[in-house]
């Protein structure tokens, strides 16, 4: 009887980043990568996005291990969140494990985790019926590995992020002989990086990019500012070499991601031509360097270096301002969603007087397989079934067509969705159902408490602002005892909209007065709802905008005295409530929950809350 063999993606399908795949062999689950995704611009306030791995948590006792291909966030970034829910040994190369430790130790819930295992490209790990082995690949970070899961039904191979580069330096070279050996043994299914297959032509060799950076440094006589992703160790190595060859000193600028560079230096994966003291200068000593001997290396996560460049161009950075004569070298390759942002940043830099060079506009650079690389990997491994991963649908579809060009039929190429279960047998591969796998959004310390309703409210707040109405009533006498106070943030400019605010105040007073007069049983929720509805209709008619409306209703005490309302405090509190009260466990919330809870005043001046 054959052993159950399935492949199930939890991330990385029809999206960029968030790579996470599970191979189930019998009762054992082998997790390949656990990455995150940096949010697109429409995910307002969200820090990162991770896979929904509830299925794995529910089957935590079956997880045999977590196997990592490389040290980028799209492969290791979700580890702290996964390990807070389940415990399993982690396997990866030396640098990958060290970078994983940085991410895991930064999370209080997983700090102290120590079940790490360093592996090499020629190493094999025996799990009984399953053997896990590896192969060295070329990527923009040293010690990248592909993973082989050998099972009784055949091998499942995961390439991780890869490309082929015959000029690659040590720690970056692909082990071609090992790939041919894996192919000869037979591959049942190949999960292959398709992120670059939509791009035609071969990417520039890294030696060409190194020469390009050196030429840029050599021909510029002023200060140089380099924006780079901190985990792109290869690019940082090229900057270090160019700075040394042009007799410049390097200032590292960045926050926690500086640790990545320091870790690579400690492990010898970044090579310095001279001692650290001779090459690096601290940021506080920047004024001791002449412009012609200065390189500022600005590092961060994904879009962070670009955002920091904007602050420098605006003069908002307290240490570094872009000035006339600077050369700004953008060494990151922006995602499609970031291209407009990068273009605006370049314009700001030119306005500040800088010269701007961007590798991706002058050379074709990528850490991912081109179409030719994709097809070469297929020819080397000759898998029975091909599963393009790591990319939007158009990229996966390009991988499908690339596979067809080298002889594969559509029946053997699978464009999966996250949560699909691909069952592999001796004779065929077929879908055997799927589970619901959503994205989990991380906002501050909240994990998964941001849903579509909250994001929609944030979008409304960002586009139309908030409108706050504070009114005080005497519930027993059924009357409004103080004129409503109106304020807004991000809706209209108060000083030039006095007539609008005056009319809104009159409308609130009329609506509240009618609401408390014409009811036998007092209902705070109904009263606030009527204010919200009346204001919403009025404001839309006048402005064609739909702000978030927050009614705040104060109740006087029994003697007719009322607490003085500090409008600014009420507005601030209302705004905080609008954000904090919208977070729920499942991310769902009624639009009616946008308002403040009613605050009543009792005779002893204590505040109590009446739930709407």
Residue, then its C-alpha position, 0 to 999 in steps of 0.5 A: x500500500x502506497x504512502x499518502x503524499x501531498x503538497x499543500x501551499x499556505x503562501x506564495x501562490x498567486x502573490x509575491x512573498x509569503x512562501x510556505x509549503x507543506x509536504x505531507x508523507x504519511x502522517x508526517x508534515x514537512x514545512x518548507x519555508x515560513x515567510x512574510x509579505x510586506x503590505x501593498x499600499x491599500x493595507x493601511x496601517x498593516x505592518x506585515x502579512x503572514x500565512x494563515x497556518x491554523x491547519x498546521x497548528x491543529x496538526x502540530x503533533x505531526x510537524x516533523x520540522x521546518x526547512x528553510x531555503x534562505x535568509x530573506x523575510x519572504x522565507x523566514x519572516x513568519x517564523x516567530x508567529x508560527x513558533x508561538x503556536x507550535x514547536x518544531x526543529x528548524x533546519x537551514x544553512x549557517x547564515x540562514x539560521x543566524x538571520x532566523x534567530x534575529x527574527x525569532x529572538x526579537x519576538x518576546x513569545x519566542x525568545x529563547x527558542x533553541x531548536x536550530x540545526x545547521x545543514x550543508x548542501x551535501x547533507x542528508x537528514x534521515x526521518x525514517x521513511x523520508x530523507x531530507x537533503x539539500x542543494x546549493x543555489x544562486x540567489x542574492x544572499x549567501x548559502x541559499x539552498x534548495x530542498x529535496x524531500x525523498x519519499x517512497x513515492x518519489x522526491x518532492x523538490x523545492x528550489x526556493x528563490x534561485x537563478x543561474x549565474x556562471x560568474x557567481x562568487x563562492x557562497x552563491x554558486x549553484x551545485x550543477x552536479x548535485x542537480x543532475x544527480x537529483x534529476x537522475x534519481x527521479x523527481x515526482x514534483x518540482x516546486x519551482x520559483x517562477x517570479x522571473x519567468x514573465x521577464x524575457x531575456x537573461x538578467x545581468x551577471x553579478x560581475x556586470x552589476x559590480x562593475x556598474x556600481x564601481x563605475x558609478x562610484x569612480x566617476x562621481x566626485x561628491x557624496x554617495x548615498x546608497x539605498x539597499x535592502x539589508x538582506x541583499x548581502x550580495x549587493x552590499x558586498x559590491x558596495x563595500x568593494x566599490x567604496x574601498x576601490x574608490x578610497x571612500x569610507x562607509x557610514x551604515x544608516x538604518x535601524x535593526x536591519x543593521x544587525x543583518x550586515x553585522x551578522x554576515x560580517x561575523x560569519x565571514x559571508x561579507x568580506x572586508x578588504x581592510x579592517x572594519x575601523x578602516x572602512x566604517x565610520x559611525x553616523x555621529x562622525x559623518x561631518x569628519x568626512x569630506x563629501x568625496x570620501x563618503x558613502x552612506x549605506x541606507x539599509x532597511x526592509x523592502x521599501x524602507x530605504x526608499x521611504x528614508x530617501x524621501x525623508x532625506x530629500x525633504x530635510x526631515x532626517x536629522x542626520x542626513x539631508x540630500x543636497x546639490x552634488x550628491x549621488x543617490x544610488x538606488x540598488x533595490x528592484x522595486x515591486x510593481x506596486x512600488x514603481x510609482x512610489x520609487x518614481x516620485x522619490x526620484x523626482x524629489x531627489x532631483x529637486x533636492x539637487x542630487x544625481x540619481x542612478x537606479x540599477x533596475x533602470x540601467x541593467x536587468x537585475x534580479x535574484x529570481x530565475x529568468x524564463x531561460x533559467x526556469x527551463x534549464x532547471x526543468x531540463x536538469x531535474x526532469x520532474x514528472x509534475x511542475x508546480x510554479x510558485x512564488x509569484x502573481x498569477x501572471x508569473x505562474x501562468x508564464x511558468x506554465x507556458x515556459x514548461x510547455x515549451x520544453x515538452x510538458x503538457x498542461x496535465x502535468x503543470x499545476x497552478x495552485x491556490x493557497x490551501x489546495x491539496x495536490x495528491x501525488x500517487x505512483x501514476x498521477x498527480x491530482x487535486x484532492x480538495x482544499x482548505x480555506x487559507x487566508x492572509x493573516x495581517x499583523x498590526x503592531x502587537x495584534x495578530x489576525x485582528x484586522x479584517x476587511x471592515x477595519x481596513x475599509x474604515x481606515x480607508x474612509x478615514x484616510x480619504x474623508x476624515x472623521x466628523x465628531x459631534x458632542x452633545x449634552x442632554x438631561x434624560x429625565x427632562x428629555x431635553x438638550x441642555x447645551x448646544x452641540x459642539x462640532x469638530x472634524x479631522x481630515x474632513x473640512x478646514x474648520x476655520x473656513x467652514x463655519x456655516x457648515x459646522x453651524x448647520x450641522x450643530x443645529x441638525x444634531x440638536x434637532x435630531x437629539x431633541x426629537x429622539x429623546x422626546x418621542x420615545x417611551x423607552x430610552x435607547x442610547x444606540x438608537x439615538x446615536x444611530x439617528x444622529x449618525x444617519x442625519x449627519x451622514x445624509x446632510x454632509x454628503x448633500x453638502x460636500x459629496x463626502x462620507x466621513x466617519x461620524x462619531x456622535x458623543x452624547x453626554x448626560x447631565x447629573x440629576x441636579x442639572x449640572x453637567x461636566x464641562x466637555x473638553x472638545x479636543x479631549x473628546x475628539x482625541x478619545x473618539x479617534x482612539x476609539x474609532x481605531x481601537x474598538x474596530x479590532x475584533x478577533x475575526x476582523x468583522x465589525x458592524x458599521x454601526x460600531x463607529x460611534x463612541x459608547x455613551x458617557x453618562x455622569x452620575x451624582x457622584x461625578x463618576x463616569x459610567x458607560x451605557x452600551x449602545 
